[in-house]
Amino acid sequence: MKPPIAKRIPHPHELHGDVREDDFYWLKDRENPEVIHYLEAENHYFDEIMHPLKEQTEELYQSMIDRVPETEVNVPVQRGPFFYYSRQDKDKQYPVYARKRAANRELLAKTTEEIVLNLNELAEEDEYLSVTAQRISTDHTRLAYLENRDGTDRYTIYVKDMDTGKLLPDRIPDVFLYGSMEWSRCGDYIFYIRVDENQRPCQLWRHRLGTGNESDELVFEENDTTFTLFVTKSQSGKFIFVHSSSKMTSEIRLLDADSPLSPLKLVDARREGILYDVEHWGDDLLILTNEEALNFQLFRCPINDLQSRENVVAYREERYLQSVYPFQDKLLVVGRENGLTQIWSLENDELKQISWDEPLYTVSILSDQSYETTEVLINYESHLTPKTTYGLDLLTGEKYCLQVAPVSGEFDPARFIQKQLWAVAEDGVKVPMTMVYLKGALENGPAPLVLNGYGSYGANSDPYFSPYSLPMLEKGIVFVTAQVRGGSKMGRGWYEDGKMQYKRNTFTDFITAAKFLIEQGYTTKSQMAARGGSAGGLLIGAVANMAGELFEVVIPAVPFVDVVSTMLDTTIPLTTLEWDEWGDPRKREDYFYIKSYSPYDNVEVKDYPHMYITTGINDPRVGYWEPAKWVARLRALKTDSNTLVLKTNMGAGHFGKSGRFNHLKEAAELYAFTLDKLGVFTKISQPR
């Protein structure tokens, strides 16, 4: 079967004396039946290409299913009189959220379970379900949760009566998917963030339970289109924090959760380039800010004197402080140092690091733990260690293991190796990489390798354990993650050096990592794949143009590839919010810099690797038309005979299909395509 060829309709864009040809602009109109026909034709072609790999795909899928434990139960987290947790049985797509009323952890086994929310029951009538947030009222009698059924970022608040198990009449639509609702302490009011027509979260509303939405009151509106609005509640539960933020500036207002009708109180007015976050601890507010501190410093100020500032600890440049967790008896701080996530406890005005045994790991503090608790739960994992939940005694400092996540089937961490590597970039900067592989995979020379990357928004791909990657590791695949600039692996400066007019560092760092892996004999060009999603898809798309010859196959998922056009279109969700990340192409300098790397604008008449590209028709973050247009242009210009496929989820959005098994099926397809192009199946089928 020949691949579909999209028709070309001239549509030039002219700006700053420059003309960009966009013959596939027509694909942006999803109301046009020809657009849907083209996407469906691409899906049919995808099915035809994958059909010969049906057996391999099913084998990979089944090997992942075999790694699903019979039951997964998270360690219960204490909140007031209840312990809350989630569990998921092997044959279920979604988790069940539950709780038990108990005085202490030791009594849980003897206590009856109460179902809080069963997502499997909610999902029975629809193919797609996303529940992103759950908030229990202070008295634990009502649950508010966010639900979506089409893959967009528009969610609806539902409220469940925990005594009767029934939903209340309250329904609040057009709410953002995260950071968007909190209860007043009395339980009579829900504060929520509504999105505008461009899906920008910008309005804070107050809803009185039991009343119609027409009675809801607008509390605050963020009118700057480069800012978003979200709400959080203090660890103590005393305050609701209303955050206005852009990529470079923030502003926070307080609302007393005990006085839901009181006015908001400004902590510190926005100043360009100044970011800060706020928490409550005792009689003080804790303020984490980058003012005169690239990697953030921590202050305190009395609640009744918000202009006062006193250092909690001395600032250290090598320590990147990212969030604070105040408990009644101890303050914990989370951040990064030496390229790794870290947790510190405040001891005698100094931050004392909590130590771990492995050289590579990821640690985090579980959210929504009681302010009064003396036992804080910490999640720990690495490439070799399944998610392990520790308890930390805040009074003694003792750390103890509560649970190691089960791994179904045979797993011996001693059979695998994880390590960190460093490659030297063009400008002399050392780029870190993490690697994991099966012992012996490299004994016979270069091995098939998947190089992952992201490199935007300061986000990181820290070491984590996935039982579903074990089947690939056992086939000899080497997994490497390049921690390129644009993330914050090495601190805030690592992010600053990979955005705006420094964005090309993200791409050249990834290319440097790929060349290093080839030069050091870990892999070869014909054995290497490159993978990234969303902004990571931009990375892979840019690298395909700049150095596609280094890879046999590239795998951009929901890729952000039409950067100039999107950053000029203020009707698209996120555009105005992202000018601080990529630049504003209405400005001449930003325009030409973005155009220099935008994957769609730089497709050339040349050979490209095999390409496996995905998108979602309802994706509000990266419009489906971006990868669709990119694929159409690649088909028109590329000179090779390599396989290029586009898979469009016709009923989902940015995160693909919902449900565990659906995710695993998609992963199996992706890996079957990748392993086939890397020659792994051929090698396995050869007689030994």
C-alpha positions as CSV (number, residue, x, y, z in Angstrom):
1,M,0.0,0.0,0.0
2,K,1.3,3.4,-0.9
3,P,1.2,6.2,1.7
4,P,-1.5,8.8,1.4
5,I,-0.4,12.0,-0.3
6,A,-2.0,15.3,0.9
7,K,-3.0,17.8,-1.7
8,R,-1.1,21.1,-1.8
9,I,-2.9,24.4,-1.7
10,P,-0.6,27.5,-1.7
11,H,-0.9,29.4,1.5
12,P,2.1,31.8,2.0
13,H,2.7,33.6,5.3
14,E,4.5,36.9,5.1
15,L,6.1,38.6,8.1
16,H,9.2,40.7,8.7
17,G,9.8,40.7,4.9
18,D,10.0,36.9,4.9
19,V,7.7,34.5,3.2
20,R,7.0,31.0,4.6
21,E,5.2,28.6,2.2
22,D,2.5,26.5,4.0
23,D,0.9,24.3,1.3
24,F,-0.7,22.1,3.9
25,Y,-2.3,24.8,6.0
26,W,-5.7,23.5,5.0
27,L,-5.2,20.5,7.3
28,K,-5.9,22.8,10.2
29,D,-9.7,22.9,9.4
30,R,-11.1,19.8,11.3
31,E,-14.6,20.7,10.1
32,N,-13.4,20.0,6.5
33,P,-14.4,16.3,5.7
34,E,-11.3,16.1,3.5
35,V,-9.1,16.6,6.6
36,I,-10.8,13.8,8.5
37,H,-10.5,11.6,5.4
38,Y,-6.8,12.3,5.2
39,L,-6.2,11.5,8.8
40,E,-8.2,8.3,8.5
41,A,-6.2,7.4,5.4
42,E,-3.0,7.8,7.4
43,N,-4.4,5.6,10.1
44,H,-5.3,3.0,7.5
45,Y,-1.8,3.1,6.1
46,F,-0.4,2.8,9.7
47,D,-2.5,-0.3,10.1
48,E,-1.2,-1.8,6.9
49,I,2.4,-1.1,7.9
50,M,1.9,-2.6,11.3
51,H,0.1,-5.7,10.1
52,P,3.2,-7.7,9.3
53,L,4.3,-7.0,12.9
54,K,1.1,-8.2,14.4
55,E,2.7,-11.2,16.0
56,Q,5.6,-9.2,17.4
57,T,3.3,-6.5,18.7
58,E,1.1,-9.0,20.5
59,E,4.2,-10.8,22.0
60,L,5.4,-7.5,23.3
61,Y,2.0,-6.5,24.6
62,Q,1.6,-9.9,26.4
63,S,5.1,-9.6,27.9
64,M,4.0,-6.2,29.4
65,I,0.7,-7.7,30.6
66,D,2.7,-10.4,32.3
67,R,4.5,-7.8,34.3
68,V,1.3,-6.4,35.7
69,P,1.0,-7.5,39.4
70,E,-2.2,-9.2,40.5
71,T,-2.9,-6.3,42.7
72,E,-1.2,-2.9,43.3
73,V,-2.0,-1.0,46.5
74,N,-0.3,2.3,47.4
75,V,0.8,2.9,50.9
76,P,-2.2,4.6,52.7
77,V,-1.6,8.3,53.5
78,Q,-3.1,9.6,56.7
79,R,-5.4,12.7,56.5
80,G,-7.3,13.4,59.7
81,P,-9.2,10.3,60.9
82,F,-8.8,8.4,57.6
83,F,-6.0,6.7,55.6
84,Y,-6.4,7.3,51.9
85,Y,-4.9,5.1,49.1
86,S,-5.5,3.7,45.7
87,R,-5.4,0.1,44.4
88,Q,-5.7,-1.5,41.0
89,D,-6.3,-5.1,40.1
90,K,-4.5,-6.7,37.2
91,D,-7.7,-7.1,35.0
92,K,-8.8,-3.5,35.5
93,Q,-8.0,-0.5,33.2
94,Y,-8.2,2.1,36.0
95,P,-7.5,2.4,39.8
96,V,-9.9,2.4,42.6
97,Y,-9.5,5.1,45.3
98,A,-10.4,4.1,48.8
99,R,-10.0,4.9,52.5
100,K,-10.1,3.4,55.9
101,R,-10.9,5.0,59.2
102,A,-8.2,4.1,61.7
103,A,-6.3,5.7,64.6
104,N,-3.0,4.4,63.3
105,R,-1.3,2.4,60.5
106,E,-1.2,-0.8,62.6
107,L,-5.0,-1.0,62.8
108,L,-5.5,-0.7,59.0
109,A,-5.6,-4.5,58.3
110,K,-8.5,-4.9,60.7
111,T,-10.5,-1.9,59.3
112,T,-13.2,-2.0,56.6
113,E,-12.5,-0.4,53.3
114,E,-14.7,2.4,52.0
115,I,-14.7,3.2,48.3
116,V,-14.0,6.9,47.5
117,L,-14.1,6.7,43.7
118,N,-14.0,3.7,41.4
119,L,-12.8,4.9,38.0
120,N,-13.7,1.6,36.3
121,E,-17.3,2.2,37.1
122,L,-17.1,5.7,35.8
123,A,-15.5,4.5,32.5
124,E,-18.1,1.9,31.7
125,E,-20.0,4.1,29.2
126,D,-17.1,5.8,27.4
127,E,-13.9,4.9,25.7
128,Y,-12.0,7.8,27.3
129,L,-11.9,8.9,30.9
130,S,-9.5,11.2,32.7
131,V,-9.9,12.1,36.4
132,T,-7.0,14.5,37.3
133,A,-7.8,15.8,40.8
134,Q,-9.7,14.8,43.9
135,R,-10.3,17.0,46.9
136,I,-11.9,15.8,50.1
137,S,-13.7,18.4,52.2
138,T,-12.2,19.2,55.6
139,D,-14.8,17.1,57.5
140,H,-14.3,14.2,55.0
141,T,-18.0,14.0,54.1
142,R,-17.7,15.2,50.4
143,L,-15.4,14.5,47.5
144,A,-15.0,17.0,44.6
145,Y,-13.3,15.6,41.5
146,L,-12.4,16.7,38.0
147,E,-13.6,14.5,35.1
148,N,-13.0,14.7,31.3
149,R,-14.2,12.3,28.5
150,D,-12.8,13.8,25.3
151,G,-9.1,14.4,25.9
152,T,-9.2,18.2,26.0
153,D,-8.2,20.4,28.9
154,R,-11.8,21.3,29.8
155,Y,-12.9,19.3,32.8
156,T,-16.1,19.2,34.9
157,I,-16.3,19.3,38.7
158,Y,-18.5,16.6,40.3
159,V,-19.3,16.4,44.0
160,K,-19.9,13.1,45.8
161,D,-21.6,12.7,49.1
162,M,-19.4,10.2,51.0
163,D,-22.2,9.2,53.4
164,T,-24.7,8.2,50.7
165,G,-22.3,7.5,47.9
166,K,-24.4,9.6,45.5
167,L,-23.5,12.6,43.4
168,L,-24.8,16.0,44.5
169,P,-26.6,18.1,41.9
170,D,-23.6,20.5,41.7
171,R,-21.9,20.3,38.2
172,I,-19.3,22.9,37.2
173,P,-18.0,22.8,33.6
174,D,-15.1,24.4,31.8
175,V,-12.6,23.9,34.7
176,F,-8.9,23.5,34.1
177,L,-7.4,20.0,34.4
178,Y,-5.1,20.7,37.4
179,G,-4.4,23.2,40.1
180,S,-8.0,24.3,39.7
181,M,-10.2,23.6,42.8
182,E,-10.0,23.8,46.6
183,W,-12.6,23.6,49.4
184,S,-13.1,26.2,52.0
185,R,-12.6,24.8,55.5
186,C,-16.3,24.9,56.3
187,G,-17.1,22.8,53.3
188,D,-19.7,25.1,52.0
189,Y,-17.7,26.6,49.1
190,I,-15.6,25.3,46.3
191,F,-13.1,27.7,44.7
192,Y,-12.3,26.8,41.1
193,I,-10.4,28.0,38.0
194,R,-12.3,28.4,34.8
195,V,-10.8,28.5,31.3
196,D,-11.6,31.0,28.6
197,E,-12.4,30.3,25.0
198,N,-8.7,29.6,24.3
199,Q,-8.6,27.2,27.2
200,R,-6.4,29.6,29.2
201,P,-7.1,29.2,33.0
202,C,-7.7,32.8,34.0
203,Q,-10.7,33.2,36.3
204,L,-11.2,32.2,40.0
205,W,-14.8,31.6,40.9
206,R,-16.5,30.8,44.2
207,H,-19.3,28.2,44.2
208,R,-21.7,27.7,47.2
209,L,-22.6,24.1,47.4
210,G,-26.3,23.4,46.7
211,T,-26.7,26.5,44.5
212,G,-26.9,26.9,40.7
213,N,-23.8,27.9,38.7
214,E,-25.5,31.1,37.8
215,S,-25.0,32.2,41.4
216,D,-21.3,31.6,41.4
217,E,-19.2,34.7,42.0
218,L,-16.1,35.8,40.1
219,V,-13.4,36.4,42.8
220,F,-10.4,37.2,40.6
221,E,-9.5,37.4,36.9
222,E,-6.0,37.3,35.4
223,N,-6.2,39.6,32.4
224,D,-2.6,39.3,31.2
225,T,-2.8,36.7,28.4
226,T,0.8,35.6,29.1
227,F,-0.2,34.5,32.6
228,T,-2.2,31.6,33.9
229,L,-4.1,31.2,37.1
230,F,-4.1,28.2,39.5
231,V,-4.9,27.5,43.2
232,T,-3.3,25.4,45.9
233,K,-4.0,25.0,49.6
234,S,-1.4,25.3,52.3
235,Q,-0.1,22.2,53.9
236,S,-1.8,23.4,57.1
237,G,-5.1,23.9,55.4
238,K,-5.4,27.4,56.7
239,F,-4.9,29.3,53.4
240,I,-5.8,29.0,49.8
241,F,-3.1,30.4,47.5
242,V,-4.1,32.0,44.3
243,H,-1.2,31.9,41.8
244,S,-0.8,34.2,38.8
245,S,2.2,33.0,36.8
246,S,4.1,33.1,33.6
247,K,7.3,31.3,32.8
248,M,9.4,34.1,34.3
249,T,7.2,36.0,36.8
250,S,4.7,35.1,39.5
251,E,2.3,36.8,41.9
252,I,0.4,35.1,44.8
253,R,-2.7,36.1,46.8
254,L,-3.9,34.6,50.0
255,L,-7.4,33.6,51.0
256,D,-8.2,32.6,54.6
257,A,-9.8,29.2,54.1
258,D,-11.8,29.8,57.3
259,S,-13.3,33.0,55.9
260,P,-14.3,32.1,52.3
261,L,-16.1,35.4,51.7
262,S,-13.1,37.5,52.8
263,P,-11.0,39.4,50.1
264,L,-7.8,38.2,48.6
265,K,-4.6,39.5,50.2
266,L,-1.6,40.1,47.9
267,V,1.7,38.7,49.1
268,D,4.1,40.4,46.7
269,A,3.3,42.3,43.5
270,R,4.6,40.9,40.3
271,R,8.0,42.1,39.1
272,E,9.3,40.9,35.8
273,G,11.8,38.0,36.2
274,I,10.9,37.4,39.8
275,L,9.4,34.0,40.6
276,Y,8.3,33.0,44.1
277,D,6.2,30.4,45.9
278,V,4.5,30.6,49.3
279,E,3.7,28.1,52.1
280,H,2.4,28.5,55.7
281,W,4.3,27.3,58.8
282,G,3.2,28.2,62.3
283,D,2.9,32.0,62.5
284,D,4.9,32.6,59.3
285,L,4.7,32.4,55.6
286,L,7.6,30.7,53.9
287,I,8.7,32.4,50.6
288,L,10.8,30.6,48.1
289,T,12.1,33.1,45.5
290,N,14.7,33.6,42.8
291,E,15.2,37.2,43.7
292,E,19.0,37.7,43.8
293,A,19.3,33.9,43.8
294,L,19.3,31.9,40.5
295,N,18.6,28.6,42.3
296,F,16.2,30.2,44.8
297,Q,16.5,31.1,48.4
298,L,14.1,30.6,51.3
299,F,12.7,33.4,53.5
300,R,10.1,33.6,56.3
301,C,7.8,36.5,57.1
302,P,5.1,36.9,59.8
303,I,1.6,36.5,58.5
304,N,0.8,40.0,59.9
305,D,3.8,41.6,58.3
306,L,4.1,40.5,54.7
307,Q,6.8,43.0,53.8
308,S,9.3,41.5,56.3
309,R,11.9,39.0,55.1
310,E,14.2,36.8,57.1
311,N,16.5,34.1,55.7
312,V,15.6,30.6,56.8
313,V,18.9,29.2,55.6
314,A,21.9,30.6,53.8
315,Y,21.8,30.6,50.0
316,R,24.0,28.1,48.2
317,E,24.4,28.3,44.4
318,E,24.9,24.6,43.9
319,R,21.6,23.8,45.6
320,Y,18.4,24.3,43.6
321,L,15.5,24.7,46.0
322,Q,12.1,23.9,44.3
323,S,9.4,23.4,47.0
324,V,8.8,23.3,50.7
325,Y,6.8,20.9,52.8
326,P,6.0,22.4,56.3
327,F,4.7,20.0,58.9
328,Q,3.9,20.9,62.5
329,D,7.1,19.5,63.9
330,K,9.5,19.8,60.9
331,L,10.2,21.6,57.7
332,L,11.3,19.6,54.6
333,V,12.6,21.1,51.4
334,V,12.7,19.4,48.0
335,G,15.1,20.4,45.2
336,R,18.1,19.3,43.2
337,E,21.9,19.0,43.8
338,N,24.6,17.2,41.8
339,G,22.0,16.5,39.1
340,L,19.7,14.5,41.4
341,T,16.5,15.1,43.2
342,Q,17.1,15.7,46.9
343,I,15.1,16.1,50.2
344,W,16.5,18.1,53.1
345,S,15.2,18.6,56.6
346,L,15.7,21.9,58.4
347,E,18.1,21.3,61.4
348,N,19.4,24.2,63.5
349,D,19.0,26.7,60.6
350,E,20.8,24.3,58.2
351,L,19.4,22.0,55.5
352,K,20.5,18.4,56.2
353,Q,20.3,16.1,53.2
354,I,18.5,12.8,53.5
355,S,20.9,10.2,52.1
356,W,20.3,7.2,49.8
357,D,22.3,4.2,48.8
358,E,22.3,4.2,45.0
359,P,24.3,6.7,42.9
360,L,21.3,7.4,40.7
361,Y,17.7,7.7,42.0
362,T,14.6,9.9,42.2
363,V,12.9,10.9,45.5
364,S,9.7,12.8,46.2
365,I,7.4,13.6,49.1
366,L,3.8,12.3,48.7
367,S,1.3,15.1,48.5
368,D,-1.8,15.7,50.7
369,Q,-0.2,14.4,54.0
370,S,-1.6,15.8,57.3
371,Y,0.1,18.9,58.6
372,E,0.1,17.3,62.1
373,T,1.7,14.0,61.1
374,T,4.9,12.8,62.6
375,E,5.4,10.2,59.8
376,V,6.1,11.6,56.3
377,L,5.9,9.3,53.3
378,I,8.6,9.5,50.7
379,N,8.7,7.7,47.3
380,Y,12.1,6.5,46.1
381,E,13.0,4.7,42.8
382,S,15.8,4.2,40.3
383,H,16.2,2.3,37.0
384,L,16.9,-0.8,39.1
385,T,14.7,-0.2,42.2
386,P,10.9,-0.4,42.0
387,K,9.0,2.4,43.6
388,T,9.7,2.1,47.3
389,T,7.7,4.0,49.9
390,Y,9.6,5.0,53.0
391,G,8.3,6.5,56.3
392,L,10.4,9.3,57.8
393,D,9.9,9.8,61.5
394,L,10.0,13.6,61.9
395,L,10.8,13.4,65.6
396,T,13.8,11.0,65.4
397,G,14.9,11.3,61.8
398,E,14.6,7.6,61.4
399,K,13.9,6.3,57.8
400,Y,12.2,2.9,57.3
401,C,10.8,1.0,54.4
402,L,7.0,0.6,54.3
403,Q,6.5,-1.0,50.9
404,V,8.3,-2.0,47.7
405,A,6.0,-2.0,44.6
406,P,5.5,-5.6,43.4
407,V,7.0,-6.7,40.1
408,S,5.2,-9.6,38.5
409,G,7.4,-12.3,37.0
410,E,11.2,-12.8,37.4
411,F,13.1,-9.7,38.3
412,D,16.6,-9.6,39.7
413,P,18.1,-6.1,39.8
414,A,21.6,-7.6,39.8
415,R,21.1,-8.6,36.2
416,F,20.9,-5.0,35.1
417,I,23.3,-2.0,35.1
418,Q,22.5,1.7,35.5
419,K,25.1,4.4,35.2
420,Q,25.6,8.0,34.4
421,L,27.6,9.2,31.4
422,W,28.8,12.7,30.4
423,A,29.3,14.1,26.8
424,V,31.0,17.4,26.1
425,A,28.8,19.8,24.0
426,E,30.0,22.2,21.4
427,D,30.5,25.0,23.9
428,G,32.4,22.8,26.4
429,V,29.4,22.1,28.7
430,K,29.1,18.6,30.0
431,V,25.8,17.0,29.2
432,P,24.6,14.2,31.6
433,M,23.0,11.0,30.5
434,T,21.5,8.1,32.4
435,M,21.8,4.6,31.0
436,V,20.2,1.2,31.9
437,Y,20.8,-2.1,30.2
438,L,21.0,-5.9,30.7
439,K,24.3,-7.2,31.8
440,G,26.0,-8.7,28.7
441,A,24.1,-6.5,26.3
442,L,27.3,-4.8,25.3
443,E,29.6,-7.8,25.4
444,N,29.5,-8.4,21.7
445,G,29.9,-4.8,20.6
446,P,27.5,-2.0,19.9
447,A,23.8,-2.7,20.8
448,P,20.4,-1.4,19.7
449,L,19.7,1.7,21.7
450,V,16.9,4.1,22.3
451,L,17.9,7.7,23.2
452,N,15.2,9.7,24.9
453,G,15.1,13.5,25.5
454,Y,12.8,16.4,26.4
455,G,14.5,19.6,27.3
456,S,11.9,22.3,27.9
457,Y,10.0,24.1,30.7
458,G,12.7,23.1,33.2
459,A,11.2,19.6,33.3
460,N,13.4,16.5,33.8
461,S,13.4,12.8,33.0
462,D,14.8,11.5,36.2
463,P,15.6,7.8,36.8
464,Y,12.5,5.7,37.3
465,F,11.5,2.1,37.3
466,S,9.1,0.7,34.8
467,P,8.3,-3.0,34.8
468,Y,7.0,-2.6,31.2
469,S,10.5,-1.7,29.9
470,L,11.9,-5.1,31.2
471,P,10.8,-7.0,28.0
472,M,12.8,-4.6,25.9
473,L,15.8,-4.7,28.2
474,E,15.7,-8.4,28.1
475,K,15.9,-8.3,24.3
476,G,19.2,-6.4,24.7
477,I,17.9,-2.8,24.2
478,V,19.9,-0.1,25.9
479,F,17.9,2.8,27.2
480,V,19.6,6.2,27.5
481,T,18.1,9.6,28.6
482,A,20.0,12.7,27.6
483,Q,19.4,15.5,30.2
484,V,19.8,18.3,27.7
485,R,19.6,22.0,28.4
486,G,16.1,23.3,28.7
487,G,15.4,21.0,31.6
488,S,16.7,21.8,35.0
489,K,18.9,18.7,35.7
490,M,21.8,20.9,36.8
491,G,19.8,23.7,38.2
492,R,17.8,26.7,37.1
493,G,20.7,27.9,34.8
494,W,20.4,24.6,32.9
495,Y,16.8,25.7,32.0
496,E,17.8,29.3,31.1
497,D,20.5,28.0,28.7
498,G,18.0,26.0,26.8
499,K,15.1,28.4,26.0
500,M,14.4,31.5,24.0
501,Q,17.6,32.6,22.1
502,Y,19.5,29.6,23.5
503,K,17.0,27.0,22.4
504,R,19.3,25.4,19.9
505,N,21.4,24.2,22.8
506,T,18.7,21.7,23.5
507,F,19.1,20.1,20.0
508,T,22.9,20.3,19.8
509,D,23.2,18.7,23.3
510,F,21.1,15.8,22.1
511,I,23.2,15.4,18.9
512,T,26.3,15.6,21.1
513,A,24.9,12.7,23.2
514,A,24.1,10.6,20.1
515,K,27.6,11.1,18.7
516,F,29.2,10.3,22.0
517,L,27.3,7.0,22.2
518,I,28.4,6.0,18.7
519,E,32.1,7.1,19.3
520,Q,32.2,5.2,22.6
521,G,31.0,2.0,20.9
522,Y,27.7,1.7,22.8
523,T,25.7,1.7,19.5
524,T,25.8,2.6,15.8
525,K,23.8,4.8,13.6
526,S,21.9,1.8,12.2
527,Q,21.1,0.6,15.7
528,M,19.9,3.9,17.4
529,A,16.4,5.3,17.8
530,A,15.5,8.8,19.1
531,R,12.4,9.4,21.1
532,G,10.6,12.3,22.7
533,G,7.0,13.6,23.2
534,S,5.3,17.0,23.0
535,A,8.1,19.6,23.4
536,G,10.4,16.5,23.3
537,G,8.8,15.8,19.9
538,L,10.0,19.2,18.9
539,L,13.5,18.1,20.0
540,I,13.3,15.0,17.9
541,G,11.9,16.8,14.9
542,A,14.6,19.4,15.0
543,V,17.3,16.8,15.4
544,A,15.8,14.8,12.4
545,N,16.4,17.9,10.3
546,M,19.8,18.8,11.8
547,A,21.3,15.3,12.1
548,G,18.9,12.7,11.0
549,E,21.7,10.6,9.6
550,L,22.7,9.6,13.2
551,F,19.5,7.6,13.7
552,E,17.8,4.6,12.1
553,V,14.4,5.6,13.5
554,V,12.9,8.6,15.2
555,I,9.7,8.5,17.4
556,P,8.2,11.9,18.0
557,A,4.9,11.7,20.0
558,V,2.4,14.5,19.8
559,P,5.2,16.7,18.5
560,F,5.2,20.4,18.7
561,V,6.7,21.0,15.2
562,D,5.0,24.0,13.6
563,V,6.5,26.5,16.1
564,V,6.4,29.7,14.1
565,S,2.8,29.4,13.0
566,T,1.6,28.3,16.5
567,M,3.5,31.0,18.3
568,L,1.8,33.6,16.0
569,D,-1.7,32.2,16.5
570,T,-3.1,33.7,19.8
571,T,-6.3,31.7,19.4
572,I,-4.5,28.5,20.1
573,P,-4.3,27.3,23.8
574,L,-1.0,28.0,25.4
575,T,0.4,30.3,22.7
576,T,0.5,33.6,24.7
577,L,1.6,31.7,27.8
578,E,4.7,30.3,25.9
579,W,6.3,33.4,24.5
580,D,8.6,33.4,27.6
581,E,9.7,29.9,26.6
582,W,10.2,30.1,22.8
583,G,10.0,33.8,22.1
584,D,7.4,36.0,20.4
585,P,7.7,35.7,16.6
586,R,5.9,39.0,16.2
587,K,9.3,40.4,17.1
588,R,11.8,40.1,14.2
589,E,14.7,38.6,16.1
590,D,12.5,35.9,17.7
591,Y,10.8,35.1,14.4
592,F,14.0,34.3,12.6
593,Y,15.5,32.4,15.5
594,I,12.5,30.2,15.9
595,K,12.2,29.7,12.2
596,S,15.8,28.5,12.1
597,Y,14.9,25.3,14.1
598,S,11.1,24.9,13.6
599,P,10.9,21.3,12.3
600,Y,8.0,22.0,9.8
601,D,9.8,25.0,8.4
602,N,13.1,23.2,7.9
603,V,12.1,20.0,6.1
604,E,14.5,19.5,3.3
605,V,14.9,17.5,0.1
606,K,17.0,14.8,1.6
607,D,17.0,11.4,3.3
608,Y,15.2,11.0,6.7
609,P,15.2,8.1,9.2
610,H,12.2,5.8,9.6
611,M,9.6,7.8,11.5
612,Y,6.8,6.9,13.9
613,I,4.6,9.9,14.7
614,T,1.5,10.2,16.8
615,T,-1.1,12.8,17.5
616,G,-4.7,13.2,19.0
617,I,-7.6,14.8,17.2
618,N,-8.7,16.5,20.5
619,D,-5.2,17.6,21.6
620,P,-5.5,21.2,23.0
621,R,-1.7,21.5,23.6
622,V,-0.3,20.5,20.3
623,G,-2.9,20.7,17.6
624,Y,-3.2,17.5,15.5
625,W,-2.6,19.6,12.4
626,E,1.1,20.2,13.4
627,P,2.2,16.6,13.0
628,A,-0.3,16.1,10.2
629,K,1.2,19.0,8.2
630,W,4.8,17.9,9.1
631,V,4.1,14.4,7.8
632,A,2.5,15.7,4.6
633,R,5.6,17.9,3.9
634,L,8.0,15.1,4.7
635,R,6.2,12.8,2.3
636,A,6.5,15.5,-0.4
637,L,10.2,16.2,0.1
638,K,12.1,13.3,1.6
639,T,14.2,11.3,-0.9
640,D,14.5,8.0,1.0
641,S,12.4,4.9,1.0
642,N,12.2,4.7,4.8
643,T,8.9,4.1,6.4
644,L,6.9,7.2,7.7
645,V,3.7,6.6,9.6
646,L,1.2,8.9,11.4
647,K,-1.2,7.5,13.9
648,T,-4.0,9.8,15.0
649,N,-6.1,9.0,18.0
650,M,-9.6,10.0,16.7
651,G,-11.2,10.1,20.2
652,A,-8.4,11.3,22.5
653,G,-6.0,14.2,23.1
654,H,-2.5,15.0,24.2
655,F,-2.0,11.9,26.4
656,G,-3.3,9.3,24.0
657,K,-5.9,6.7,25.0
658,S,-6.9,6.4,28.6
659,G,-6.7,3.1,30.6
660,R,-3.7,1.0,31.5
661,F,-4.2,-1.7,28.8
662,N,-4.8,0.9,26.1
663,H,-1.5,2.6,27.0
664,L,0.3,-0.7,26.9
665,K,-1.1,-1.6,23.5
666,E,0.1,1.7,22.1
667,A,3.5,1.1,23.7
668,A,3.7,-2.4,22.2
669,E,3.0,-1.0,18.7
670,L,5.7,1.7,19.1
671,Y,8.3,-0.8,20.3
672,A,7.4,-3.4,17.7
673,F,8.0,-0.7,15.0
674,T,11.2,0.4,16.6
675,L,12.7,-3.0,17.2
676,D,11.8,-4.0,13.7
677,K,13.7,-1.1,12.2
678,L,16.7,-1.6,14.5
679,G,16.9,-5.2,13.3
680,V,16.2,-6.7,16.7
681,F,13.5,-9.1,15.5
682,T,15.7,-10.3,12.6
683,K,18.6,-11.0,15.0
684,I,16.4,-12.9,17.4
685,S,14.9,-15.1,14.7
686,Q,18.4,-16.1,13.4
687,P,19.6,-19.6,14.6
688,R,22.1,-19.4,17.4
